Amino acid sequence: MRYSISVPNFGELADPRLHTEIAREAERAGWDGYFVWDHLLVWNGNVVADPWSILTAVALGTERIRLGPMLVPLPRRRPWQVVRQIVTLDRLSGGRAILGAGLGFPPHEEFEVFGEPSDAKARAAILDEGLEVVAGLMTGEPFSFAGEHVTIDDVTFAPVPVQRPRVPIWIGGAWPRRAPFRRAARWDGVVPILLDDGGEQIEVTVEAQRAVVAYTLEHRAGDGPFDVVFTGPLPDDDAQALERADELASFGVTWWQTSVDHPEQSLAHLRERILAGPPGRG
């Protein structure tokens, strides 16, 4: 099992230099990944930093830890620009980048207020086309694409990422909706969240994670490497955490991602959790 920290890009954490310090602390404490949120508008006065600038600072300040945006709302970004950003990050970090991608949430703050399409089906179509373009341009070979939303005519991008055939692409989705997990099955990893009957996000249970893994792997066409991320708080007791990690790993989970319990959680509490390290490594 690998363990990662998922960190907001706003509020107290809208300072790239602070992320550099925290990521160094995470690396020293034994964490395997440092992932940054990608939001534009938030409720704390819209004090927000660009995630790519944060990740650049993190890449320069660390040597081992994996890093990337978690998740990029690809429907509100030009996919060719994302390729330039993620390939640059991969080369800067020596091949440590991971690209998390999804529809984007919430639709009003991320799309509607800027005049972008907010309908889930429209965004899903844009996301699927964008993913094909991102993967195609990362090959370094001539690439063309003709879709409903994106058209590219014989374009070659260089340089290529350190990781081949591409930077790993992890897809986010909200369970029990099924379409995001059929999408994830076509790529390199899955990052689920869990919704209740009213459509509100709740903590991911082991039972829900098990269902996600079974459904996603059922739709896998290839046999290449595939990462499965469980997002949830780590128990304070190492023995309990390791027992839960073993249970998750037994049905295919490869990463345990923990985040702030709430975006308004104190920075001091976050750093305390980071310094404690993953279970068995503190």
Residue pairs with C-beta under 8 A, 6 or more apart in sequence:
1 245
1 246
1 248
1 249
1 253
1 254
1 255
1 256
2 32
2 33
2 66
2 254
2 255
2 256
3 30
3 31
3 32
3 33
3 234
3 255
3 256
3 257
3 258
3 278
3 279
3 281
4 31
4 32
4 33
4 34
4 35
4 66
4 229
4 255
4 256
4 257
4 258
5 26
5 31
5 33
5 34
5 35
5 257
5 258
5 259
5 273
5 274
6 35
6 36
6 37
6 70
6 231
6 257
6 258
6 259
7 13
7 19
7 22
7 34
7 35
7 36
7 37
7 259
7 260
7 270
8 36
8 37
8 39
8 260
8 263
9 36
9 37
9 38
9 39
9 48
9 49
9 50
9 51
9 54
10 37
10 39
10 42
10 44
10 46
10 47
10 48
10 49
10 263
11 42
11 44
11 47
11 263
11 264
12 18
12 267
13 19
13 49
13 267
14 47
14 48
14 49
15 49
16 49
16 53
16 54
16 56
16 57
17 57
18 267
19 36
19 54
19 57
19 58
20 57
20 58
20 60
20 61
21 61
22 34
22 270
22 271
22 274
23 34
23 58
23 61
23 62
23 65
23 67
24 61
24 62
25 271
25 274
25 275
26 34
26 65
26 274
27 34
27 62
27 63
27 64
27 65
29 274
29 275
29 276
29 277
29 278
29 281
29 282
30 277
30 278
30 281
30 282
31 65
31 274
31 277
31 278
32 65
32 66
32 255
32 278
33 65
33 66
33 67
33 98
33 255
33 257
34 58
34 62
34 65
34 66
34 67
35 67
35 68
35 69
35 70
35 98
35 100
35 257
36 51
36 54
36 55
36 58
36 67
36 68
36 69
36 70
37 51
37 69
37 70
38 51
38 69
38 70
38 71
38 72
38 73
39 48
39 109
39 110
40 48
40 109
40 110
40 114
41 48
41 109
41 110
41 113
42 48
42 109
42 263
44 263
44 264
51 69
51 72
52 69
52 85
52 89
55 67
55 68
55 69
55 89
55 97
56 89
56 92
58 65
58 67
59 67
59 89
59 92
59 93
59 96
59 97
60 92
62 93
63 94
64 96
65 96
66 96
66 97
66 98
67 89
67 93
67 96
67 97
67 98
68 86
68 89
68 97
68 98
68 99
68 100
68 167
69 99
69 100
70 98
70 100
70 170
70 172
70 191
70 257
71 100
71 101
71 102
71 170
71 172
71 191
72 82
72 99
72 100
72 101
72 102
73 101
73 102
73 103
73 104
73 105
73 110
74 82
74 101
74 102
74 104
74 126
74 127
74 130
74 131
74 134
75 103
75 104
75 111
75 116
75 117
75 122
75 123
75 126
75 127
75 130
76 104
76 110
76 111
76 114
76 116
77 130
79 129
79 130
79 131
79 133
79 134
79 137
79 150
80 133
80 137
80 152
80 155
80 157
82 99
82 130
82 134
83 133
83 134
83 137
83 138
83 157
84 157
86 97
86 99
86 134
86 138
86 161
86 167
87 138
87 157
87 159
87 160
87 161
87 167
89 97
90 96
90 97
90 161
90 162
90 163
90 167
91 159
91 161
91 162
94 162
95 161
95 162
95 163
97 161
97 163
97 167
98 167
98 168
98 170
98 189
99 134
99 167
99 168
99 169
99 170
100 169
100 170
100 171
100 172
100 191
101 127
101 130
101 131
101 134
101 169
101 170
101 171
101 172
102 127
102 171
102 172
102 173
102 180
102 191
103 120
103 123
103 124
103 127
103 172
103 180
104 110
104 111
104 123
107 118
107 120
107 123
108 118
110 116
111 117
111 118
111 123
112 118
117 123
117 126
124 179
124 183
125 148
125 149
126 149
126 150
127 183
128 183
129 145
129 147
129 148
129 149
129 150
130 150
131 169
131 171
131 183
131 187
132 145
132 147
133 143
133 145
133 150
133 152
134 169
135 166
135 169
136 143
136 145
136 152
137 143
137 152
137 155
137 157
138 157
138 160
138 161
138 165
138 166
138 167
139 160
139 165
139 166
140 156
140 157
140 158
140 159
140 160
141 156
142 154
142 155
142 156
143 152
143 154
143 155
143 156
143 157
144 152
144 153
144 154
144 155
145 151
145 152
161 167
168 188
168 189
168 225
168 227
169 187
169 188
169 189
170 184
170 187
170 188
170 189
170 190
170 191
170 227
170 229
171 180
171 183
171 184
171 187
171 189
171 190
171 191
172 180
172 190
172 191
172 192
172 193
173 179
173 180
173 181
173 183
173 184
173 190
173 191
173 192
173 193
174 180
174 192
174 193
174 194
174 195
174 201
175 181
175 192
175 193
175 194
175 195
175 204
175 208
175 211
175 212
176 195
176 208
176 211
177 195
178 215
181 190
181 192
181 212
181 215
181 216
181 219
182 216
182 219
184 190
184 216
185 216
185 217
185 218
185 219
185 220
185 221
186 221
188 224
188 225
188 226
188 227
189 226
189 227
189 228
189 229
189 254
190 212
190 213
190 216
190 226
190 227
190 228
190 229
191 229
191 231
191 257
192 204
192 208
192 209
192 212
192 229
192 231
193 201
193 204
193 231
194 201
194 202
194 203
194 204
194 205
194 208
195 201
195 202
196 202
203 232
203 233
204 230
204 231
204 232
206 244
206 247
206 248
209 230
209 248
209 251
209 253
210 251
212 228
213 228
213 251
213 252
213 253
214 251
216 228
217 226
217 252
220 226
227 254
227 255
228 252
228 253
228 254
228 255
229 253
229 254
229 255
229 256
229 257
230 248
230 253
230 255
230 256
230 257
231 257
231 258
231 259
232 256
232 257
232 258
233 258
233 261
234 241
234 256
234 258
234 273
234 278
234 279
235 241
235 244
235 279
236 276
238 279
238 280
238 282
241 279
242 279
242 280
245 256
245 279
248 256
256 278
258 273
260 269
260 270
276 282
